[in-house]
Amino acid sequence: MNLDAWQTIWVCVVLSLLVLGLDGLLAGRAGPSKTDLVREQKRANRMAKLGKGAGNE
């Protein structure tokens, strides 16, 4: 399989886009879920109402 210069460039571009797409997909799946974030925010709100927030020592 002999590629000329332009074919080599296009192969590199396509592979780069695939890597970026895969990276974006995996980055979107990483980290806490939205339900965990909502649960944590609700807990923080309850603690703040009780006067036990981080700034109320």
WOWOQUI-V69508 format. One record per residue. N is the residue number from 1. PHI is phi as a letter, one per 20 degrees, with the letter a starting at -180 (none if undefined). PSI is psi in radians with two decimals (999 if undefined). Layout:
n:N phi:PHI psi:PSI
n:N phi:PHI psi:PSI
//
This chain:
n:1 phi:none psi:1.71
n:2 phi:e psi:2.11
n:3 phi:d psi:2.43
n:4 phi:e psi:-3.12
n:5 phi:f psi:-0.78
n:6 phi:f psi:-0.65
n:7 phi:f psi:-0.69
n:8 phi:f psi:-0.74
n:9 phi:f psi:-0.79
n:10 phi:f psi:-0.65
n:11 phi:f psi:-0.75
n:12 phi:f psi:-0.71
n:13 phi:f psi:-0.80
n:14 phi:f psi:-0.76
n:15 phi:f psi:-0.68
n:16 phi:f psi:-0.75
n:17 phi:f psi:-0.66
n:18 phi:f psi:-0.75
n:19 phi:f psi:-0.75
n:20 phi:f psi:-0.72
n:21 phi:f psi:-0.77
n:22 phi:f psi:-0.71
n:23 phi:f psi:-0.75
n:24 phi:f psi:-0.69
n:25 phi:f psi:-0.81
n:26 phi:f psi:-0.61
n:27 phi:f psi:-0.61
n:28 phi:f psi:-0.49
n:29 phi:e psi:-0.27
n:30 phi:e psi:2.89
n:31 phi:n psi:3.12
n:32 phi:f psi:2.62
n:33 phi:f psi:2.88
n:34 phi:f psi:-0.59
n:35 phi:f psi:-0.62
n:36 phi:f psi:-0.70
n:37 phi:f psi:-0.71
n:38 phi:f psi:-0.76
n:39 phi:f psi:-0.73
n:40 phi:f psi:-0.68
n:41 phi:f psi:-0.72
n:42 phi:f psi:-0.72
n:43 phi:f psi:-0.73
n:44 phi:f psi:-0.68
n:45 phi:f psi:-0.72
n:46 phi:f psi:-0.75
n:47 phi:f psi:-0.64
n:48 phi:f psi:-0.66
n:49 phi:f psi:-0.56
n:50 phi:e psi:-0.07
n:51 phi:m psi:0.38
n:52 phi:d psi:0.47
n:53 phi:f psi:3.04
n:54 phi:f psi:-0.56
n:55 phi:e psi:0.11
n:56 phi:d psi:0.72
n:57 phi:f psi:999
//
